[in-house]
Amino acid sequence: MDVCVTFETMNNRGKKLSNLELLKNRLIYLSTLFNSGEDIKNRLRRDINDCWKDIYHLLGKNRNERLKDDDFLYAHYCIYFESILKKTDKGSRKCKDFLLKEYFVPEEIINNRLEPTNIFDYVTDLKEGIKSWYYLSNPTDSPYNKETKEYLRKINYIVSENIDQRSFHVPNIDVFLFTCFKQTNGKEFLALLKILEKYLFLTLFYPDGTFLYRYLNPIFDTNQKVTEIVGLGQGRIPRLRLSNEKTNVSEIIQIINIVIKEMQSSEERKRNTIEYYNKRGFYQQLFLKYFLAEYEIFLSKQSRNYEEKLNRDKYFKKDLDSIEHILPMNIGNNKYWQERFGSSKFSQYKRKALQNSLGNLVIITVEKNDKMKNRSFPEKKGANSNSIGFRYGNYSEIQISAYEDWTEKEIKDRGMNLITFLKRRWGIVIGDGTKSDKLMFLGLEFLKEREND
């Protein structure tokens, strides 16, 4: 038996091979079967080895976020063999089965359906494809323009932060972007990234966003085409009608725009959203960390030096992100907090609403959060003797440090400012846009009563 065949099952460490490794061994084995000159066979094997060398170099280049072998292979498979998969029933076949049991097999060589040029072309396309695949996950290393890099980073942050939430199928989105990138120009791809970022954020922000995401999932299947969206209306979920033709990028942008407009115009959804956050508050909500990170970027652009004080690449790693309650969850016997939020001023229910209200939450590193604990606001602001305070932190922290005091008024005012940013950044209007609706959304409707006293 040929050594190439026996090596297909495991590597020299006795570890099961990935599909990508199996494919390399298969292609090298097939190169020995062609009725071609030795120069062709040698060049083919050299190209295969060079290709896989490039692939594994880029898959492992970012040591903190190593890319998975078979995710890339699957993405490339969906694009490269699209015409074959679309014309047959193979669209439902597994990538491994198609590549190793149907296409790259000795029988195809015997029947003259597989020639050296087929493998040369495939390997060349793989070698080019891995560059795009790496850049999509590591945009800062890419040659794309600044705005495209930024929106790729944003989408990566949203997905990585919510990978286990609300059916975020990461490989589907990766394949979707990989496909669209190869089929469009830079300007149109950026337009797609912008609308996709907005759509993904809205699915996190709206309480029923999970259902809206699932209904658009067919768009991320590159072998299907959305021909029509029906069922739009007040509080109604859109349904998709599909055909077997391919959806192009401009059509996808139009479709997502339609769904976004429906999401944002539904009066029923607006009321449900206010009620949802009024009851549950904002701490640990799916959209919160990304939202506050975007607010931080907004503040950085308002500054004169444009320096980013929050390392988002580090912040969105597991266990490195944190949200600080300015008014702490446990005020204990702290004199400062007792005087402003003790039982003589607020019931336990109202104090909890203030603690978990949007204006009381700030993005912060885990290390700093551990040091803040339940300190008073003057201590949290920091001083010459306390260099861990807000005044030495990111732009959001510095903005908070400008407040003289931290009472229900500051929590309400900052919450209102964040609602203004929510509208400016993603076009989200809270209810009818009235102060009453906004206070209800923030869980602070009882403050309106205090204002009238």
N, C-alpha and C positions, 0 to 999 in steps of 0.2 A: 504494500500500500504506500502511496506517495506521502512523504513526510509532511507536505503542505496540508494534506487532508487530515492526518492524525493530529496535527497541531491546532486544528480548528476548534477543538473542544475545550482546551485549557492552555494557559501560558506556562512558562517555565517555573512559575511559583505554585502551580497547581490551582490557580484561581480561575474561575469561570470567566470566559472572555465576553466583552461587550459585543453588541451587534456590529459596532464600527470596527472592532478588532477582527471579528469573524469575516467581515466583508473584505478587509485588506488581505487576509490570508487566502480567501477565495479568489480574489482577482489575481494574486500572484500565481496561484495554482492554475487558473485558466490561461494565464500568459504562456504556460508551457505546452498547452494543447493546440495552439493555433498552428496552422500549416503555413508558417511564415519564416523568413530568414532569422538567423540568430540576432542580427542587429536590431530588428524590430522587437523581438522578445526581450532583449536586454534593455532597450530604451523604454519599453512598456513597464518593466519591473522597476527601472530607475525612477520613472515618473510616479509610479504608485508609492514607492518609498518616500520620495520627496514630498508628495502630497500629504501623506500621513504624518510626516515629520512636521510640516507646517500646521496641520490640524491640531496635533497634540501640543505643539508649542503655544498656540493661541487658546486652546481650551484650558490650559493650565497657567497661562501668563499672569492672570490675577489670582494670586495664591489665596486671597481671602474669599474669593467667589469663583471657584473653579467651575467651568461650564460642563454640563453632562454630555458625554459622548453621544448617547442615543437620542437626546433631544435635538441635537444638530442634524444627525442623520435623518431623523423623521422629517424635520423641516425641509431639508433639501430634497428628500424623496417626494414630498407633496408637490413641490414646484417642478422638479426635473422631469418627473414621470406623469405630469398632469394630463397631457393629451392621451396617454395610454389608459390611465385610470378613469378618465372621463368617458371614453368610448366603450369601456368594458364594465364588467361587474366587479372589477378589482379595487374600486374605490373603498370597499369595506374590508379589504384584506389588510392584514398587519404588514407593516413596513418590512420586518424581518422575513416573513413568509414570501413576500413578493421578490425581494432582492436575492435571497439565498435559495429559494425553492422554485422560482419561476423564471427569473430573468438572467441572473448570473450563474448559469448552470451549464455543465458540459453538453447537455442535449441541444442547447441553443447553438453551440459551435458546430456540432455534428450536422444540424439542420441548416447551417449557413445563415442563421438569423442573428448571430452575434459575431462581430468581427473586431480586430484590433482597434479600428477607428472608433467603434462604439465605446470601448473602454478608455481610449485616449481622451475622447470628448467628455466622458463622465468624470474622469479624474481631474481634468482641467477645470470643469465647472465646480467640482467639490473644492478645489484649491482656491478658487475665487470666492466661493460662497462662504467659506469659513471666516474670511476677513469681515464680510458684512455681519455675520452672526456674532462675531466678537465685538464689533463696534456697537451693535444694538444694545448689548449688555454692558459695555464699557465705553459710553459715548465720549468721555473726556479724552480718550486715546484716539478718537476718530478724526478723520479729516473734514468732517461736516462743519457747516457754519455754526456760529455761537448759539443762535436761537434753536437750531435743530438739536444740538447737543443738550441744551437746557430742557427741551420738552421730552427728549428721550430719558433724561435723568428723572424728570417728574413722573413719567409713566412707570419707570422702574421702581421709584419710591412707593407709589400707590400700590403696585402689585406686590412688592416684597413685604410691605407692611400688613397686607391683608390676604396673604397667600392662602391661609386656611379659612378665610371668612367668605360667606356669601357666594360660594361656587366660583371663586376666581380661578379659572383654569389657566394657569400661567403658560404651559406649553402652547395652548391654543392662541393666546395673544402673541407670543413670540413668533409662532409660525405665521400668523396673520401679518405682523409687521415685516417679517422677513420677505414674505411674498410681495407685499405692497411696495417695499423698498426696491425690489428688483424690477418692478413693473411701471415705475413712475419716475418723474423728474423730481429734483430737490424741492422745488416750490410746492408742488402738489403733495409731496410726502410730508412737508412741514404743516401744511393745512390739515392733513389727516391727523397728525400728532396732536395738534391743538384741539381739534374737535373730539378726539378720543380721550384726551386728558380731562376735558370738561365732562364728557359722558361718564367716565369712570368715577370721577369725583361725585357726580350727582347720584350715582347708584349707591355710593356710600352714605351720602347725606340724607337722602329720602328714606324713610322707614321701609317702604316697599321696593327699594332699589334692587334688592336681590331678584325679584321677579322680572323686573325690567331687563336686568342683565341676562337672565336666562333666555328671555325672548329674543335678544339680539345675538345670542351665541352662534346661531347658524351663519352669521356674517363672518365669524372667525374660522369657519370651515371653508377653505379656499376652493373646494370642489362644488360648492353650491352657489346659487344666485338668488338674491332676494328680489322678487319682481314687484311686490306690492306690500304695503303695510295697511292693514284694515283694523277697524275697531277703535279708532282714535276718538276721544271724546272726554267729557268731564269724568275724571277718576277711572277711566277704563284703560285696561292694559292692551297695548298693541299686539296684534298677531301677525305673523309673517307668512307669506305665500312664497314657496320656493320653486325654482326650476333647476335643471341640470346645467344651465349655462353659467359662465363665470361672471361674477360681479366685478366691475372695474373700480378703481379708487374714487373717481369722481362720483359714481353712484353711491358708494359706501358713505362718503361725506354727506351727500344729500339725505340718505336714509337716517344716519345718526342725528343730523340736524332736525329732522322731522320728529324723531323720538324725543329729543331734548325739548323741543317746543311743547310737545304734549306733556312731558314731565313737569315743566315749569308753569304751564297754563291751567292745569287742573285745580279748580277751586277746592275740590274734595281732598286732594293731596296736600294742598296748602294747610287746610284745617287739621288734617291728620298729623302733619309734621309739627305744627305748633303744640298739639295735644301730646304727642310722643315725647318731645324734649321737655315740655313743661312737667311731665310726670317723672321722667328718668334723669334729667340733668344731662350734662355734657361730658363728664369725666368717663373715660374708657369707651366713648363712642367711636365708631370705626373711622369717621372722617377727621377726628380731632387733631391728631398729630400732624397729618399732612396739611391740614388747614392752617395750623399755627406756624408750621414751617414756611408756608407760602406767605403768611403775614410777615414773618421775619424777613423774607426776601424783599417784600414790598417796602419795609422800613429801611432795608439796606440801600435800596435804590433812592430813597429820599435823603439819605445821608450824603455828605460831600465827598467822602473817600471811596464809596462803593465797595468797601471791603466786606466780605462775608465773615461774620463772627460765629456762625453756626456751621460746623462741618456736617452737612447733610449726609454725605456718604458714610460717615461714622455713625451719625445719629440713627439712621434707619436700619442699623444692624440690630439683630435680636439682643435684648438685654442691655442695650446701650442707650435706648431712648427713654425719656421720662417727662412727666408733666407735673409741675409744682402747683399745689394749692397755696395761693398767697395767704388767704385766711385758711389756716390749717384745718384738717379734718378733726383733729382733737385739740381743742384749745386749752384743755386741762385747767390749771390754776393760774395760767399766765395773766398777769394783771392787765396788760395792754388789751388782749383779746376779750377778756371778761368784761371790761368797761364798755366795749363797743358791740359785743355780740353775745354777752352772757344771757342767762335765762330771764333777767329783769327787762331785757330789751327785745329778745326774740325767742320764740318757742323753738324746741329742738327741730321741729319740721321746717320752720322758716330758715333757721341757721343752716340746716343741711342744704336747702335750696340755694342759699347764698354761696355756700362752699363749692357746690357743683355747678354753679352758673358759669357761663362762658367767660365772663369778664374776670373771674377769679382764677383762671387757669393760664399758665404760661409755660412755654416750651423751655426745657432746661436739661442739662446733662445729668446722668445718673449720679455721678460723683458729687455734683453740686447739690442735688436734691438730698442726698444722704446727710450733707452738712447743714442744710437749711432747717430740717426737722420742724419743730413747732415754735421757732423763735418769733419774737414780736416783729412788727413791720419795720420799725427803725433799725433793728438788728439785721433783718433780711436785706434792707437797702444797702447796708455796708457802711463802713467808715474807714479812716486811716488805719485803725487797729484791727479791722475786719475786712480783708481783701477778697472774701468770697461772696460779697454781697451783689445785689442786682446791678449796682452802678458799675461793676467790673465785668459784667456779662455780655450777652448778645444784645441786639438792638431792642428786642421786646423787653428784656430785663431793664435796660437803661431807660426806656420809656416809662416803665413802672416806677423806677427809682425817682422820677421827677415829681411824683405825688408826695405831698406833705404828710398825708394821713391815709389810712386804708379803712374805709367804712362802707356801709351799704351803698352810699352815693358813688364812690369810686368804682365799686363792682358793677353798678348799673351803667355808669357812664362809659366804662371801658367795654362793657358788653354791647352797648349801642354802637360804639366805634367799630367793633368787630363785625356787627351786622352790616354796617355801611360797606366794609371791605368785602363781605360775602356777596353783596350785590354788585359791587364794582368789579370783582374778579371773575365771578361765575354767573352773574345776572340773576341771582336768587333773590326774590322778593318775599319777605315774611308776611304771610297773610295778605291783608290789604295795604300793607306798608304803614299802618297807623302805629302810634306810640303804644297804644293799648295792646295790639297784636304782638309787637316786639317785646314788651314786658312779659306777656304771657309765654312767649317762646323762650325767653330767658329764665322762666320760672320765678319771676319777680313781680307778679301782678299785685302782691300785697304791698309793695312799695308805693304804688299809686294811691292806695288808701292812706298811707302815712303822709304822702304829700298833701292830701286833701284835709288832713287833721289840723 
